[in-house]
Amino acid sequence: MTTLERTLAKALTEIVIQLDLSDDDAITPDATMEVLEPMIALLQDLPEQGLALADLISQFAHQETDPERQLTVIEAPETLGLLA
């Protein structure tokens, strides 16, 4: 993976973390889905690259030291529809 791809994957992972761990008063679950659904649709058009992205996100999960963030990252590939 290129540095750009890795950086974009990390940025996407951070977005998922922030959306998942946000207080429901800050961003509602419906608003979270409004943000995630277009990304999920785009990622579903990249089946092979999606698997590579899921692997990369799993690597990020192993680097997390905060248990709550780590759990969110572990779940991110499924959340993003990368695992069929």
MOPAC internal coordinates of N, CA, C and O (Angstrom, degrees):
PM7 1SCF
backbone

  N    0.0000 0     0.00 0     0.00 0    0    0    0
  C    1.4532 1     0.00 0     0.00 0    1    0    0
  C    1.5154 1   109.12 1     0.00 0    2    1    0
  O    1.2310 1   121.32 1   -37.35 1    3    2    1
  N    1.3032 1   115.08 1   142.65 1    3    2    1
  C    1.4551 1   119.58 1   178.83 1    5    3    2
  C    1.5312 1   109.97 1   -77.44 1    6    5    3
  O    1.2310 1   121.40 1   -13.45 1    7    6    5
  N    1.3003 1   114.92 1   166.55 1    7    6    5
  C    1.4663 1   119.89 1   177.19 1    9    7    6
  C    1.5265 1   110.01 1   -61.09 1   10    9    7
  O    1.2310 1   120.39 1   140.30 1   11   10    9
  N    1.3205 1   116.86 1   -39.70 1   11   10    9
  C    1.4642 1   120.64 1   179.00 1   13   11   10
  C    1.5263 1   110.48 1   -62.35 1   14   13   11
  O    1.2310 1   119.92 1   132.75 1   15   14   13
  N    1.3202 1   117.77 1   -47.25 1   15   14   13
  C    1.4607 1   121.26 1  -179.63 1   17   15   14
  C    1.5248 1   110.94 1   -62.40 1   18   17   15
  O    1.2310 1   120.80 1   137.73 1   19   18   17
  N    1.3135 1   116.07 1   -42.27 1   19   18   17
  C    1.4675 1   120.31 1   179.46 1   21   19   18
  C    1.5345 1   110.67 1   -64.40 1   22   21   19
  O    1.2310 1   120.48 1   137.70 1   23   22   21
  N    1.3142 1   116.68 1   -42.30 1   23   22   21
  C    1.4628 1   121.24 1   179.78 1   25   23   22
  C    1.5220 1   111.04 1   -65.56 1   26   25   23
  O    1.2310 1   120.27 1   137.33 1   27   26   25
  N    1.3282 1   117.10 1   -42.67 1   27   26   25
  C    1.4657 1   120.33 1   178.21 1   29   27   26
  C    1.5303 1   110.85 1   -65.70 1   30   29   27
  O    1.2310 1   120.10 1   141.88 1   31   30   29
  N    1.3175 1   117.41 1   -38.12 1   31   30   29
  C    1.4640 1   120.87 1   177.15 1   33   31   30
  C    1.5265 1   110.47 1   -63.86 1   34   33   31
  O    1.2310 1   120.62 1   138.22 1   35   34   33
  N    1.3190 1   116.43 1   -41.78 1   35   34   33
  C    1.4700 1   120.70 1   178.58 1   37   35   34
  C    1.5297 1   110.16 1   -65.17 1   38   37   35
  O    1.2310 1   120.38 1   138.56 1   39   38   37
  N    1.3354 1   116.87 1   -41.44 1   39   38   37
  C    1.4628 1   120.65 1   178.68 1   41   39   38
  C    1.5316 1   110.55 1   -63.07 1   42   41   39
  O    1.2310 1   120.29 1   136.73 1   43   42   41
  N    1.3205 1   117.06 1   -43.27 1   43   42   41
  C    1.4614 1   120.98 1   177.50 1   45   43   42
  C    1.5245 1   110.44 1   -61.48 1   46   45   43
  O    1.2310 1   120.54 1   137.88 1   47   46   45
  N    1.3040 1   116.57 1   -42.12 1   47   46   45
  C    1.4590 1   121.38 1   178.60 1   49   47   46
  C    1.5268 1   110.56 1   -61.95 1   50   49   47
  O    1.2310 1   120.27 1   137.74 1   51   50   49
  N    1.3174 1   117.10 1   -42.26 1   51   50   49
  C    1.4725 1   120.77 1   178.83 1   53   51   50
  C    1.5309 1   110.80 1   -63.88 1   54   53   51
  O    1.2310 1   120.00 1   142.66 1   55   54   53
  N    1.3234 1   117.61 1   -37.34 1   55   54   53
  C    1.4671 1   120.88 1   177.62 1   57   55   54
  C    1.5246 1   109.54 1   -62.97 1   58   57   55
  O    1.2310 1   120.66 1   133.95 1   59   58   57
  N    1.3262 1   116.35 1   -46.05 1   59   58   57
  C    1.4642 1   120.10 1   179.18 1   61   59   58
  C    1.5256 1   110.46 1   -60.81 1   62   61   59
  O    1.2310 1   120.37 1   137.19 1   63   62   61
  N    1.3153 1   116.90 1   -42.81 1   63   62   61
  C    1.4695 1   120.71 1   179.24 1   65   63   62
  C    1.5266 1   109.82 1   -60.59 1   66   65   63
  O    1.2310 1   120.22 1   129.98 1   67   66   65
  N    1.3193 1   117.18 1   -50.02 1   67   66   65
  C    1.4645 1   120.43 1  -176.77 1   69   67   66
  C    1.5246 1   111.49 1   -63.03 1   70   69   67
  O    1.2310 1   120.34 1   139.00 1   71   70   69
  N    1.3296 1   116.95 1   -41.00 1   71   70   69
  C    1.4646 1   119.80 1   178.66 1   73   71   70
  C    1.5267 1   111.08 1   -65.60 1   74   73   71
  O    1.2310 1   120.63 1   137.33 1   75   74   73
  N    1.3160 1   116.39 1   -42.67 1   75   74   73
  C    1.4554 1   120.59 1  -177.17 1   77   75   74
  C    1.5218 1   112.44 1   -68.88 1   78   77   75
  O    1.2310 1   120.63 1   141.21 1   79   78   77
  N    1.3150 1   116.40 1   -38.79 1   79   78   77
  C    1.4627 1   119.79 1  -175.03 1   81   79   78
  C    1.5245 1   114.00 1   -92.98 1   82   81   79
  O    1.2310 1   120.25 1   179.20 1   83   82   81
  N    1.3222 1   117.12 1    -0.80 1   83   82   81
  C    1.4662 1   120.43 1   178.19 1   85   83   82
  C    1.5212 1   110.12 1   -69.58 1   86   85   83
  O    1.2310 1   121.72 1   -34.53 1   87   86   85
  N    1.3081 1   114.30 1   145.47 1   87   86   85
  C    1.4540 1   120.47 1   173.96 1   89   87   86
  C    1.5310 1   108.35 1   -63.54 1   90   89   87
  O    1.2310 1   120.25 1   -40.46 1   91   90   89
  N    1.3312 1   117.14 1   139.54 1   91   90   89
  C    1.4640 1   120.71 1  -179.35 1   93   91   90
  C    1.5250 1   112.48 1   -59.73 1   94   93   91
  O    1.2310 1   120.10 1   158.71 1   95   94   93
  N    1.3324 1   117.41 1   -21.29 1   95   94   93
  C    1.4637 1   119.94 1   175.45 1   97   95   94
  C    1.5178 1   111.28 1   -75.83 1   98   97   95
  O    1.2310 1   120.18 1   153.17 1   99   98   97
  N    1.3293 1   117.26 1   -26.83 1   99   98   97
  C    1.4633 1   121.35 1   179.98 1  101   99   98
  C    1.5246 1   110.74 1   -79.30 1  102  101   99
  O    1.2310 1   120.38 1   135.46 1  103  102  101
  N    1.3145 1   116.88 1   -44.54 1  103  102  101
  C    1.4666 1   121.96 1   176.60 1  105  103  102
  C    1.5225 1   107.24 1  -145.93 1  106  105  103
  O    1.2310 1   120.96 1   -59.25 1  107  106  105
  N    1.2964 1   115.77 1   120.75 1  107  106  105
  C    1.4641 1   120.32 1  -175.86 1  109  107  106
  C    1.5258 1   110.40 1   -71.08 1  110  109  107
  O    1.2310 1   120.26 1   -22.05 1  111  110  109
  N    1.3219 1   117.12 1   157.95 1  111  110  109
  C    1.4663 1   119.81 1   175.52 1  113  111  110
  C    1.5335 1   112.29 1   -56.82 1  114  113  111
  O    1.2310 1   120.32 1   143.51 1  115  114  113
  N    1.3313 1   117.00 1   -36.49 1  115  114  113
  C    1.4735 1   119.73 1   177.52 1  117  115  114
  C    1.5220 1   111.20 1   -64.35 1  118  117  115
  O    1.2310 1   120.33 1   138.43 1  119  118  117
  N    1.3248 1   116.97 1   -41.57 1  119  118  117
  C    1.4698 1   120.58 1   178.43 1  121  119  118
  C    1.5298 1   110.31 1   -66.02 1  122  121  119
  O    1.2310 1   120.62 1   142.41 1  123  122  121
  N    1.3216 1   116.42 1   -37.59 1  123  122  121
  C    1.4635 1   120.19 1   176.87 1  125  123  122
  C    1.5215 1   110.03 1   -59.39 1  126  125  123
  O    1.2310 1   120.33 1   134.18 1  127  126  125
  N    1.3152 1   116.98 1   -45.82 1  127  126  125
  C    1.4655 1   120.22 1  -179.88 1  129  127  126
  C    1.5279 1   111.54 1   -66.27 1  130  129  127
  O    1.2310 1   120.05 1   146.47 1  131  130  129
  N    1.3245 1   117.51 1   -33.53 1  131  130  129
  C    1.4666 1   119.95 1   176.59 1  133  131  130
  C    1.5259 1   111.45 1   -62.47 1  134  133  131
  O    1.2310 1   120.78 1   147.74 1  135  134  133
  N    1.3208 1   116.12 1   -32.26 1  135  134  133
  C    1.4651 1   120.81 1   177.07 1  137  135  134
  C    1.5313 1   110.45 1   -77.21 1  138  137  135
  O    1.2310 1   120.48 1   135.91 1  139  138  137
  N    1.3202 1   116.69 1   -44.09 1  139  138  137
  C    1.4575 1   120.94 1  -173.88 1  141  139  138
  C    1.5277 1   114.44 1   -75.80 1  142  141  139
  O    1.2310 1   119.66 1   143.54 1  143  142  141
  N    1.3198 1   118.25 1   -36.46 1  143  142  141
  C    1.4661 1   120.53 1  -173.85 1  145  143  142
  C    1.5346 1   113.92 1   -56.23 1  146  145  143
  O    1.2310 1   118.72 1   134.72 1  147  146  145
  N    1.3413 1   120.05 1   -45.28 1  147  146  145
  C    1.4659 1   117.84 1   178.04 1  149  147  146
  C    1.5329 1   112.65 1   -64.07 1  150  149  147
  O    1.2310 1   120.09 1   144.44 1  151  150  149
  N    1.3199 1   117.44 1   -35.56 1  151  150  149
  C    1.4673 1   120.50 1   177.65 1  153  151  150
  C    1.5201 1   110.48 1   -66.27 1  154  153  151
  O    1.2310 1   120.68 1   137.37 1  155  154  153
  N    1.3225 1   116.31 1   -42.63 1  155  154  153
  C    1.4594 1   121.04 1   179.22 1  157  155  154
  C    1.5214 1   109.96 1   -60.66 1  158  157  155
  O    1.2310 1   120.44 1   136.04 1  159  158  157
  N    1.3302 1   116.77 1   -43.96 1  159  158  157
  C    1.4728 1   120.76 1   179.75 1  161  159  158
  C    1.5290 1   110.81 1   -61.61 1  162  161  159
  O    1.2310 1   120.07 1   137.58 1  163  162  161
  N    1.3140 1   117.46 1   -42.42 1  163  162  161
  C    1.4682 1   120.57 1   178.89 1  165  163  162
  C    1.5233 1   111.48 1   -65.08 1  166  165  163
  O    1.2310 1   120.43 1   137.89 1  167  166  165
  N    1.3147 1   116.79 1   -42.11 1  167  166  165
  C    1.4626 1   120.90 1  -177.65 1  169  167  166
  C    1.5256 1   112.03 1   -68.37 1  170  169  167
  O    1.2310 1   120.13 1   150.40 1  171  170  169
  N    1.3250 1   117.36 1   -29.60 1  171  170  169
  C    1.4609 1   120.23 1   179.23 1  173  171  170
  C    1.5246 1   111.91 1   -67.62 1  174  173  171
  O    1.2310 1   120.01 1   161.73 1  175  174  173
  N    1.3256 1   117.58 1   -18.27 1  175  174  173
  C    1.4638 1   121.57 1   177.18 1  177  175  174
  C    1.5238 1   112.32 1   -81.49 1  178  177  175
  O    1.2310 1   120.14 1   178.93 1  179  178  177
  N    1.3318 1   117.34 1    -1.07 1  179  178  177
  C    1.4642 1   122.28 1  -177.26 1  181  179  178
  C    1.5290 1   110.27 1  -124.89 1  182  181  179
  O    1.2310 1   119.54 1  -113.82 1  183  182  181
  N    1.3364 1   118.48 1    66.18 1  183  182  181
  C    1.4669 1   118.67 1  -172.49 1  185  183  182
  C    1.5316 1   114.38 1   -58.68 1  186  185  183
  O    1.2310 1   119.37 1   131.92 1  187  186  185
  N    1.3236 1   118.80 1   -48.08 1  187  186  185
  C    1.4718 1   119.73 1  -178.77 1  189  187  186
  C    1.5215 1   111.52 1   -68.72 1  190  189  187
  O    1.2310 1   120.71 1   135.03 1  191  190  189
  N    1.3272 1   116.25 1   -44.97 1  191  190  189
  C    1.4565 1   119.82 1   179.25 1  193  191  190
  C    1.5210 1   110.64 1   -67.89 1  194  193  191
  O    1.2310 1   120.54 1   150.93 1  195  194  193
  N    1.3279 1   116.58 1   -29.07 1  195  194  193
  C    1.4534 1   120.58 1   177.75 1  197  195  194
  C    1.5151 1   111.80 1   -63.14 1  198  197  195
  O    1.2310 1   120.58 1   141.72 1  199  198  197
  N    1.3208 1   116.50 1   -38.28 1  199  198  197
  C    1.4666 1   119.99 1   177.17 1  201  199  198
  C    1.5241 1   110.58 1   -66.61 1  202  201  199
  O    1.2310 1   120.58 1   140.07 1  203  202  201
  N    1.3275 1   116.50 1   -39.93 1  203  202  201
  C    1.4723 1   120.16 1   177.01 1  205  203  202
  C    1.5261 1   109.91 1   -63.65 1  206  205  203
  O    1.2310 1   120.55 1   140.04 1  207  206  205
  N    1.3357 1   116.55 1   -39.96 1  207  206  205
  C    1.4657 1   121.05 1   178.06 1  209  207  206
  C    1.5262 1   110.31 1   -64.37 1  210  209  207
  O    1.2310 1   120.37 1   138.11 1  211  210  209
  N    1.3296 1   116.90 1   -41.89 1  211  210  209
  C    1.4672 1   120.52 1   178.35 1  213  211  210
  C    1.5254 1   110.43 1   -60.81 1  214  213  211
  O    1.2310 1   120.35 1   138.62 1  215  214  213
  N    1.3249 1   116.94 1   -41.38 1  215  214  213
  C    1.4659 1   120.58 1   177.75 1  217  215  214
  C    1.5240 1   111.23 1   -62.84 1  218  217  215
  O    1.2310 1   120.74 1   137.69 1  219  218  217
  N    1.3203 1   116.19 1   -42.31 1  219  218  217
  C    1.4581 1   120.59 1  -179.89 1  221  219  218
  C    1.5243 1   110.80 1   -64.96 1  222  221  219
  O    1.2310 1   120.36 1   137.01 1  223  222  221
  N    1.3198 1   116.92 1   -42.99 1  223  222  221
  C    1.4594 1   120.55 1   178.13 1  225  223  222
  C    1.5286 1   109.87 1   -62.21 1  226  225  223
  O    1.2310 1   120.11 1   142.63 1  227  226  225
  N    1.3123 1   117.39 1   -37.37 1  227  226  225
  C    1.4712 1   120.47 1   176.57 1  229  227  226
  C    1.5239 1   111.10 1   -62.07 1  230  229  227
  O    1.2310 1   120.57 1   143.44 1  231  230  229
  N    1.3270 1   116.52 1   -36.56 1  231  230  229
  C    1.4629 1   120.11 1   175.52 1  233  231  230
  C    1.5271 1   110.48 1   -63.26 1  234  233  231
  O    1.2310 1   120.92 1   138.95 1  235  234  233
  N    1.3336 1   115.84 1   -41.05 1  235  234  233
  C    1.4667 1   119.84 1   178.33 1  237  235  234
  C    1.5274 1   110.13 1   -61.36 1  238  237  235
  O    1.2310 1   120.15 1   142.74 1  239  238  237
  N    1.3342 1   117.32 1   -37.26 1  239  238  237
  C    1.4665 1   121.30 1  -179.32 1  241  239  238
  C    1.5279 1   110.74 1   -60.44 1  242  241  239
  O    1.2310 1   120.53 1   141.17 1  243  242  241
  N    1.3194 1   116.59 1   -38.83 1  243  242  241
  C    1.4644 1   120.20 1  -179.91 1  245  243  242
  C    1.5257 1   112.10 1   -69.32 1  246  245  243
  O    1.2310 1   120.40 1   159.88 1  247  246  245
  N    1.3248 1   116.85 1   -20.12 1  247  246  245
  C    1.4676 1   121.09 1  -179.88 1  249  247  246
  C    1.5266 1   112.33 1   -87.42 1  250  249  247
  O    1.2310 1   120.38 1   164.43 1  251  250  249
  N    1.3195 1   116.89 1   -15.57 1  251  250  249
  C    1.4655 1   121.22 1  -178.24 1  253  251  250
  C    1.5263 1   110.39 1   -72.35 1  254  253  251
  O    1.2310 1   121.01 1   -44.46 1  255  254  253
  N    1.3129 1   115.67 1   135.54 1  255  254  253
  C    1.4626 1   120.29 1   177.59 1  257  255  254
  C    1.5266 1   112.19 1  -102.46 1  258  257  255
  O    1.2310 1   120.28 1   159.03 1  259  258  257
  N    1.3252 1   117.07 1   -20.97 1  259  258  257
  C    1.4586 1   121.39 1   178.56 1  261  259  258
  C    1.5370 1   107.97 1   -85.07 1  262  261  259
  O    1.2310 1   119.67 1   -58.88 1  263  262  261
  N    1.3294 1   118.24 1   121.12 1  263  262  261
  C    1.4705 1   120.76 1  -175.63 1  265  263  262
  C    1.5390 1   113.90 1   -58.93 1  266  265  263
  O    1.2310 1   120.44 1   142.05 1  267  266  265
  N    1.3224 1   116.77 1   -37.95 1  267  266  265
  C    1.4608 1   119.88 1  -178.94 1  269  267  266
  C    1.5271 1   110.84 1   -67.53 1  270  269  267
  O    1.2310 1   120.69 1   135.47 1  271  270  269
  N    1.3257 1   116.28 1   -44.53 1  271  270  269
  C    1.4679 1   120.61 1   177.15 1  273  271  270
  C    1.5341 1   110.18 1   -64.98 1  274  273  271
  O    1.2310 1   120.78 1   139.88 1  275  274  273
  N    1.3263 1   116.11 1   -40.12 1  275  274  273
  C    1.4653 1   120.00 1  -179.03 1  277  275  274
  C    1.5250 1   110.61 1   -61.29 1  278  277  275
  O    1.2310 1   120.05 1   135.69 1  279  278  277
  N    1.3218 1   117.51 1   -44.31 1  279  278  277
  C    1.4544 1   120.78 1   179.19 1  281  279  278
  C    1.5260 1   110.88 1   -61.35 1  282  281  279
  O    1.2310 1   120.35 1   137.54 1  283  282  281
  N    1.3157 1   116.93 1   -42.46 1  283  282  281
  C    1.4638 1   120.62 1   178.12 1  285  283  282
  C    1.5261 1   110.59 1   -61.00 1  286  285  283
  O    1.2310 1   120.40 1   137.65 1  287  286  285
  N    1.3374 1   116.84 1   -42.35 1  287  286  285
  C    1.4623 1   120.32 1  -179.38 1  289  287  286
  C    1.5283 1   110.27 1   -68.11 1  290  289  287
  O    1.2310 1   119.85 1   140.92 1  291  290  289
  N    1.3168 1   117.90 1   -39.08 1  291  290  289
  C    1.4622 1   120.98 1   177.14 1  293  291  290
  C    1.5250 1   110.30 1   -58.86 1  294  293  291
  O    1.2310 1   120.45 1   141.17 1  295  294  293
  N    1.3251 1   116.75 1   -38.83 1  295  294  293
  C    1.4606 1   122.01 1  -178.52 1  297  295  294
  C    1.5289 1   113.44 1   -82.74 1  298  297  295
  O    1.2310 1   119.93 1   166.63 1  299  298  297
  N    1.3300 1   117.73 1   -13.37 1  299  298  297
  C    1.4646 1   121.50 1  -174.20 1  301  299  298
  C    1.5240 1   114.53 1   -57.40 1  302  301  299
  O    1.2310 1   118.38 1   135.76 1  303  302  301
  N    1.3366 1   120.69 1   -44.24 1  303  302  301
  C    1.4591 1   118.51 1   179.71 1  305  303  302
  C    1.5392 1   112.72 1   -57.70 1  306  305  303
  O    1.2310 1   120.66 1   140.39 1  307  306  305
  N    1.3260 1   116.35 1   -39.61 1  307  306  305
  C    1.4731 1   119.23 1   177.50 1  309  307  306
  C    1.5204 1   110.04 1   -69.87 1  310  309  307
  O    1.2310 1   120.37 1   137.65 1  311  310  309
  N    1.3275 1   116.90 1   -42.35 1  311  310  309
  C    1.4636 1   121.26 1   178.37 1  313  311  310
  C    1.5215 1   111.32 1   -56.88 1  314  313  311
  O    1.2310 1   120.75 1   141.27 1  315  314  313
  N    1.3185 1   116.17 1   -38.73 1  315  314  313
  C    1.4675 1   121.74 1  -177.60 1  317  315  314
  C    1.5262 1   113.01 1   -86.67 1  318  317  315
  O    1.2310 1   120.23 1  -176.05 1  319  318  317
  N    1.3141 1   117.17 1     3.95 1  319  318  317
  C    1.4618 1   120.83 1   177.58 1  321  319  318
  C    1.5182 1   113.77 1    72.42 1  322  321  319
  O    1.2310 1   120.33 1  -157.17 1  323  322  321
  N    1.3272 1   116.98 1    22.83 1  323  322  321
  C    1.4640 1   120.13 1  -178.01 1  325  323  322
  C    1.5266 1   112.16 1   -81.96 1  326  325  323
  O    1.2310 1   120.66 1   160.29 1  327  326  325
  N    1.3173 1   116.34 1   -19.71 1  327  326  325
  C    1.4741 1   120.95 1  -179.60 1  329  327  326
  C    1.5149 1   108.29 1  -110.04 1  330  329  327
  O    1.2310 1   121.13 1   -68.09 1  331  330  329
  N    1.2988 1   115.45 1   111.91 1  331  330  329
  C    1.4806 1   119.71 1  -176.93 1  333  331  330
  C    1.5067 1   111.32 1   -84.88 1  334  333  331
  O    1.2310 1   120.10 1   180.00 1  335  334  333

